[in-house]
Amino acid sequence: MRIAVYGATGMVGSRIAAEAVARGHEVTGVSRSGGELPEGVKPEQGDALDADLARRVAASHDVVVSAVGPSRTGADEGRFVQAVRTLVETLGDSRLVVVGGAGSLLVDGVRLVDGPDFPEAYKSESLIGADSLAYLRGLPEGPDWTYLSPAPVIAPGERTGSYRLGLESPAGDFVSAEDYAAALLDEVETPQHSRKRFTVAS
């Protein structure tokens, strides 16, 4: 399978790209910085906001993964949501899988980001991530997208190969970036959540 990963030099994106290579897929890593990519990943320097690039990348790949995160300051709110929009509008017959945030997950019907104990430092990026999910859910029939929210805490750790899934509520408190990548690639290889959000915890 041909997979393009935007943000492939980041903490989550690099692990997704490495996991995809380890499974034998043909992987292109798209990044603005042109930084170091995992071994076996073909480099492509560019920006998800570049519609011409996005269209060309989508046309030559079966799956497009957006692992580009919003700013924690909220300064680029329009930029992040527009990047997701650009990837959708240039998707063609490919599939889009978005690395989402945990803030829009629900506990007792309340979004985590709206709770009194939600860390202020993560609120802006979580609200932006929620906006991108709302945009995807508002799309008419057609684009094939999936949005994968991590557990409330995601960090580098161990690839256990064992994880728990949920839909709208957290499946646990923590997920390693490695297990997150494994869950995302399992979804890519065997789609179960077309035009849906789901979540994963270690």
C-alpha positions as CSV (number, residue, x, y, z in Angstrom):
1,M,0.0,0.0,0.0
2,R,1.2,3.5,-0.8
3,I,1.0,5.8,2.3
4,A,1.8,9.5,2.6
5,V,2.4,10.9,6.1
6,Y,2.3,14.7,6.6
7,G,4.2,15.6,9.7
8,A,6.4,12.5,9.4
9,T,9.3,14.1,11.4
10,G,7.1,14.7,14.4
11,M,6.7,12.6,17.6
12,V,3.6,10.8,16.3
13,G,4.1,11.1,12.6
14,S,7.6,9.6,12.7
15,R,6.3,6.5,14.5
16,I,3.4,6.1,12.1
17,A,5.9,6.3,9.1
18,A,8.2,3.8,10.8
19,E,5.4,1.4,11.6
20,A,4.2,1.6,8.0
21,V,7.7,0.8,6.6
22,A,8.1,-2.1,9.1
23,R,4.8,-3.6,7.7
24,G,6.2,-3.4,4.1
25,H,4.3,-0.4,2.9
26,E,5.7,2.2,0.5
27,V,5.8,5.4,2.6
28,T,6.4,9.1,1.7
29,G,7.1,11.5,4.5
30,V,5.9,15.0,3.8
31,S,7.3,17.8,6.1
32,R,7.8,21.5,5.9
33,S,11.1,21.3,7.7
34,G,12.7,18.7,5.6
35,G,14.0,17.1,8.8
36,E,15.2,13.6,9.4
37,L,12.8,10.8,8.5
38,P,12.7,7.2,9.7
39,E,14.7,4.8,7.6
40,G,13.0,3.7,4.4
41,V,10.7,6.7,4.1
42,K,10.8,8.7,0.9
43,P,11.2,12.4,1.6
44,E,8.9,15.1,0.2
45,Q,9.3,18.6,1.4
46,G,6.1,20.7,1.4
47,D,3.1,22.0,3.2
48,A,-0.4,20.5,3.6
49,L,-1.8,24.0,2.7
50,D,-0.2,23.7,-0.8
51,A,-3.2,22.4,-2.8
52,D,-1.1,21.5,-5.9
53,L,1.3,19.4,-3.7
54,A,-1.6,17.8,-1.8
55,R,-3.4,16.9,-5.0
56,R,-0.2,15.3,-6.5
57,V,0.5,13.4,-3.3
58,A,-3.0,12.1,-3.0
59,A,-3.1,11.0,-6.6
60,S,0.0,8.8,-6.1
61,H,-1.0,7.3,-2.7
62,D,-3.7,5.1,-1.4
63,V,-3.9,6.7,2.0
64,V,-3.0,10.1,3.2
65,V,-2.2,10.5,6.9
66,S,-2.3,14.0,8.5
67,A,0.0,13.9,11.6
68,V,0.4,17.7,11.6
69,G,-0.7,19.1,15.0
70,P,-2.2,22.6,15.8
71,S,-0.2,25.2,17.7
72,R,-0.6,25.2,21.5
73,T,-0.9,28.9,21.4
74,G,-3.9,28.9,19.2
75,A,-2.1,31.3,16.8
76,D,-2.6,29.2,13.7
77,E,-6.2,28.1,14.2
78,G,-7.2,29.0,10.7
79,R,-4.1,27.4,9.3
80,F,-4.6,24.0,10.9
81,V,-8.3,23.6,10.0
82,Q,-7.5,24.9,6.5
83,A,-4.8,22.3,6.1
84,V,-7.3,19.5,6.9
85,R,-9.7,21.1,4.5
86,T,-7.1,21.2,1.8
87,L,-6.2,17.5,2.2
88,V,-9.9,16.7,2.0
89,E,-10.5,18.8,-1.1
90,T,-7.6,17.3,-2.9
91,L,-8.1,13.7,-1.8
92,G,-9.6,12.3,-4.9
93,D,-10.2,8.5,-4.5
94,S,-7.6,8.2,-1.6
95,R,-8.4,7.9,2.0
96,L,-7.6,10.4,4.7
97,V,-6.6,9.4,8.3
98,V,-6.2,12.3,10.7
99,V,-4.2,12.2,13.9
100,G,-6.6,13.9,16.2
101,G,-6.7,15.2,19.7
102,A,-8.2,13.9,22.9
103,G,-10.0,17.1,24.0
104,S,-13.1,16.3,22.1
105,L,-13.6,13.0,23.7
106,L,-16.7,12.8,26.0
107,V,-17.0,11.9,29.7
108,D,-20.6,11.8,30.9
109,G,-21.6,13.8,27.9
110,V,-19.0,16.6,28.5
111,R,-16.0,17.2,26.3
112,L,-12.7,16.8,28.1
113,V,-11.6,20.2,26.9
114,D,-14.6,21.7,28.6
115,G,-14.0,20.1,32.0
116,P,-12.7,22.2,35.0
117,D,-9.6,20.1,35.3
118,F,-8.4,20.3,31.7
119,P,-4.9,21.7,31.5
120,E,-4.9,25.3,30.3
121,A,-1.7,24.8,28.4
122,Y,-3.4,22.3,26.0
123,K,-6.8,24.0,25.7
124,S,-6.1,26.1,22.6
125,E,-4.8,23.1,20.5
126,S,-7.6,20.9,21.8
127,L,-10.3,23.4,20.7
128,I,-8.7,23.6,17.3
129,G,-8.6,19.8,17.0
130,A,-12.2,19.7,17.9
131,D,-13.0,22.2,15.1
132,S,-11.2,19.9,12.6
133,L,-13.4,17.0,13.7
134,A,-16.5,19.1,13.5
135,Y,-15.5,20.0,9.9
136,L,-15.0,16.4,8.9
137,R,-18.3,15.4,10.4
138,G,-20.0,18.1,8.5
139,L,-18.8,16.9,5.1
140,P,-21.3,15.5,2.7
141,E,-21.1,11.9,1.6
142,G,-18.0,11.2,-0.5
143,P,-14.6,11.8,1.2
144,D,-13.4,8.7,3.0
145,W,-11.9,10.0,6.3
146,T,-11.1,8.6,9.8
147,Y,-10.1,10.6,12.9
148,L,-8.1,8.8,15.6
149,S,-8.1,10.4,19.0
150,P,-5.4,9.3,21.4
151,A,-5.9,8.7,25.1
152,P,-5.7,11.9,27.2
153,V,-2.0,11.4,27.6
154,I,0.2,10.3,24.7
155,A,4.0,10.0,24.9
156,P,6.9,8.0,23.6
157,G,7.0,4.6,25.2
158,E,6.8,0.9,24.4
159,R,5.1,-0.8,21.4
160,T,3.2,-3.5,23.2
161,G,1.0,-4.4,20.2
162,S,-1.9,-4.6,22.6
163,Y,-4.4,-1.7,22.9
164,R,-8.0,-0.8,23.7
165,L,-10.3,1.0,21.4
166,G,-13.3,3.2,22.0
167,L,-15.5,5.6,20.0
168,E,-16.5,8.8,21.8
169,S,-15.2,8.3,25.3
170,P,-11.6,7.6,26.4
171,A,-10.6,3.9,26.3
172,G,-7.9,4.6,29.0
173,D,-5.7,7.4,30.4
174,F,-2.5,6.8,28.4
175,V,-1.3,5.5,25.0
176,S,2.2,5.2,23.9
177,A,3.0,6.9,20.6
178,E,4.1,3.4,19.4
179,D,0.8,1.7,20.2
180,Y,-1.0,4.7,18.7
181,A,0.9,4.2,15.5
182,A,0.1,0.4,15.5
183,A,-3.6,1.1,16.0
184,L,-3.6,3.6,13.2
185,L,-1.9,1.2,10.8
186,D,-4.3,-1.6,11.7
187,E,-7.1,0.8,10.8
188,V,-5.4,1.7,7.5
189,E,-4.9,-2.0,6.6
190,T,-8.3,-3.2,7.8
191,P,-10.7,-0.2,7.8
192,Q,-13.3,-0.3,10.5
193,H,-14.1,3.4,11.1
194,S,-14.8,5.0,7.8
195,R,-16.1,8.5,8.3
196,K,-15.9,8.1,12.0
197,R,-13.8,9.1,15.0
198,F,-12.4,6.4,17.3
199,T,-9.9,6.4,20.1
200,V,-7.1,4.2,21.5
201,A,-5.4,3.6,24.8
202,S,-2.5,1.3,25.8
